[in-house]
Amino acid sequence: MRAQTFTDWAMIDASNKCSVPVSPGNYELERVLDPLMGGKDPWLVIKGTKIGFSEGWWRSHSHPSWGNQQIVIEGE
């Protein structure tokens, strides 16, 4: 699965429990279990990292009404 972002985001790095800047671009994502709470809610993170958000957050930003903050998700 891939995501294209069009603006800077402050995403969560669950491995360090901190916020990190992520520049606009194309990113390969992978689905993981919630890395912060260990719950069953899936997260989408940048492949090979623990940087991302809940899948619901990513999907809520995939609507065109978000303008330059829209995130285009392709794939699964």
Protein Blocks (a to p, Z undefined) as FASTA:
>chain_A
ZZddfbdcddddfklopaddddeddddddddddfknopabdcdddehiacdcdfklmmmm
mpfklmmmbccdedZZ
